[in-house]
Amino acid sequence: MARVNPATGEALDPVDADDESAVEHTLSTASDAFESWRERPIEERAELIERAGAVLRENVEEYAQLMTREMGKPIESARGEVRKCAWVCEYYAERAPEHLQDRRIGGQPGTKTYVAHEPLGPILAVMPWNFPFWQVFRFAAPHLTAGNVGLLKHASNVPGCSRAIAEVFERAGYPDGVFQSLVVDGETANEVVADDRVAAVTLTGSERAGRAVGETAGRELKKSVLELGGSDPFVVLDDADLDAAAETGATARCINSGQSCIAAKRFVVHADVFDAFTDRLVAEMESLTVGDPTDEDTDLGPQAREDLLGDLQDQVERSVDAGATVACGGEPLDREGFYYPPTVLTDVPRDAAVATEEVFGPVAAVFEVEDEAAAVELANDTEFGLGASVWTDDLDRGERIARRIDAGCTFVNELVKSDPRLPFGGVENSGYGRELGRDGIREFVNRKTVWVQSADGG
């Protein structure tokens, strides 16, 4: 697998892909490992995921530097990602036994009836490059602890991260075969989905990739969870704290250099505060430092690949051609690497590219609406349904609007984020199923009804 440092455009040492025999060995090892792993008491599995969290905390700098080198994540953000991965491990070490305990259900006299939560088998995780550690650990922490075994097909530009994650589990003392990395292309991954030894699949990625994996999983009658793209609305009402909304809005749009499915992408602003908010947002965006991701003071690093930079500029140009106005930014930076500045577009037509497509970079589209009803209508005017943020000083109003927005998660006076304690996922073209929390760990288990009848019939 070829790799390029996005901060410089220079080639990194390639990582060898797994050939057909290596893939077969991995699948066979996973199948064998599941038979013994599923029998390990959940308390022992919880102890091991806690050790994985410790390995992450002990090696924060090593893993952060790797992420920064392969996909350009600013170094402090990369350190934060490693720590968040440790947190999800610690969360499931503490809560998995509770989340998966048998659930007693009252039945007829003389019977014992309950629901048990049993693992399914080897689970394939097809994961993206933008959060190369976090996306994997929010899959692995719950589902390995539930008794499944994991197979990771990571994005082609972060094969070093893929191998490093597998090493985390080795360092933590996991048995052979419980978590393995497959360095393969998309076609091979689709073949793995169809393999009889794979019980289910989860994917975080584009809508196109999700449809392909979902189609194969459906044809094979396998459980799947898809977390796909988003075009999250960031709704600013007339009574919002504009300074707080603009500061958080700039962060929400530019986190991970704008390369996040839950980034704020469409800013829906009440007419009474439109000019004041837009001025503040532009100022906040322009204050962000774009630069070398290894520099501690950098807010935004490069886009992860040159083709992604080109796609982003194409969306901006098509939107401007349709009538949008560039308030700041709007052109790739003239320097080595794949850098794009924080950009704000106003006067955006409802059918422009930045209004209808997922924009995976630091480009904010700002829309003016006359009232609350129009804000909700515009927020829901999308094929996606991942997250949404609502800003108002009236919390009852904010909660009411949050409930009216069609999304998997809505936040009032906060940016959209994932938290190990809460379920995360989308609706519509943003996918289906949930990750994290109690809901997430139960996605890949057999919720088995058990009925025990007394010998005398009660």
Number of C-alpha atoms within 10 A of each C-alpha: 17 14 21 22 20 26 26 16 15 12 11 12 11 13 16 11 16 17 12 11 9 13 19 13 12 19 22 13 17 26 20 17 20 22 14 12 25 20 10 13 13 20 13 12 23 25 18 22 28 23 22 28 27 19 18 25 18 12 14 17 16 13 22 24 19 19 27 25 24 23 26 30 35 29 25 19 20 27 21 14 22 25 21 21 24 26 22 26 28 22 21 30 25 16 15 24 17 10 19 20 12 18 14 13 12 10 11 9 10 13 15 15 18 17 17 17 20 18 25 21 25 29 28 25 26 26 24 20 22 24 18 27 24 20 20 22 22 25 24 26 31 31 28 28 29 28 27 26 29 27 24 25 25 28 21 20 22 25 26 22 23 24 17 16 23 19 18 20 23 18 14 18 13 19 13 14 23 24 26 24 24 26 26 22 15 17 8 16 21 16 11 21 24 20 12 12 16 21 24 23 25 26 24 23 21 19 19 12 16 24 15 13 25 22 14 18 21 13 10 15 12 16 18 24 24 28 26 27 27 32 29 27 33 32 33 29 28 20 13 21 15 22 14 13 26 22 16 18 29 28 21 26 30 28 22 25 30 28 22 21 24 25 34 32 31 26 27 24 28 23 17 15 16 21 13 13 23 22 12 20 24 21 15 18 25 17 12 17 14 20 21 23 26 19 12 12 15 18 23 26 31 33 28 27 21 15 11 15 19 14 14 22 18 13 20 25 18 14 24 21 11 16 15 21 17 19 15 18 18 21 16 15 14 9 10 12 24 24 27 27 25 28 23 25 25 19 17 22 17 14 11 19 20 28 23 16 17 22 27 26 29 30 30 30 28 25 23 22 20 14 14 17 12 15 26 20 13 21 24 19 17 19 16 25 28 30 29 31 29 28 28 20 14 12 13 11 15 22 15 11 20 21 12 15 23 21 23 21 23 26 18 23 21 17 23 23 14 15 15 22 16 14 18 22 23 23 21 16 21 26 27 18 19 21 27 25 22 20 16 23 26 22 22 27 19 13 17 12 14 14 13 10 14 11 8 6 8 9
